[in-house]
Amino acid sequence: MDYKKSGAPKVGKNKPRHNEHNAKGSAKSPFGKRETKAELVARLKAAAEKKTS
């Protein structure tokens, strides 16, 4: 008997069970919106300054 062919096909295993809160295309990170290098560096410097204070 060919056990490989028995039973229902298993589909959709590679899909997440829930949506991420910051998924691409959502309100928190819309498509096509990217920071420039200067904005990124400014944000990282502000975070470092906040951490040291």
C-alpha positions as CSV (number, residue, x, y, z in Angstrom):
1,M,0.0,0.0,0.0
2,D,1.2,3.5,-0.8
3,Y,0.9,5.4,2.5
4,K,2.2,8.6,0.9
5,K,-0.9,9.0,-1.1
6,S,-3.4,8.3,1.7
7,G,-5.3,11.0,3.5
8,A,-6.2,14.6,2.7
9,P,-3.5,16.9,1.3
10,K,-1.9,19.2,3.8
11,V,-2.0,22.8,2.6
12,G,-1.2,26.2,4.1
13,K,1.6,25.1,6.4
14,N,3.9,28.0,5.4
15,K,1.4,30.7,6.5
16,P,1.7,32.5,9.8
17,R,-1.1,31.9,12.3
18,H,-1.6,35.6,12.9
19,N,-0.8,39.0,11.4
20,E,2.1,41.0,12.8
21,H,1.4,44.3,14.4
22,N,3.9,46.1,12.2
23,A,3.5,44.1,9.0
24,K,4.3,45.7,5.7
25,G,1.3,47.6,4.3
26,S,-0.3,48.3,7.7
27,A,-0.8,51.7,9.3
28,K,2.5,51.4,11.3
29,S,4.6,50.6,8.2
30,P,2.9,51.5,5.0
31,F,4.3,50.3,1.6
32,G,6.9,52.5,0.0
33,K,7.8,54.4,3.1
34,R,11.5,54.2,3.9
35,E,13.7,56.4,6.1
36,T,16.6,58.2,4.5
37,K,20.1,57.5,5.9
38,A,20.1,60.9,7.7
39,E,16.8,60.2,9.4
40,L,18.0,56.8,10.4
41,V,21.3,58.2,11.9
42,A,19.3,60.9,13.7
43,R,16.9,58.4,15.2
44,L,19.8,56.1,16.4
45,K,21.7,59.1,17.9
46,A,18.5,60.2,19.8
47,A,18.0,56.7,21.1
48,A,21.6,56.4,22.2
49,E,21.4,59.8,23.9
50,K,18.2,58.8,25.7
51,K,19.8,55.6,26.8
52,T,22.9,57.3,28.4
53,S,20.8,60.0,30.1
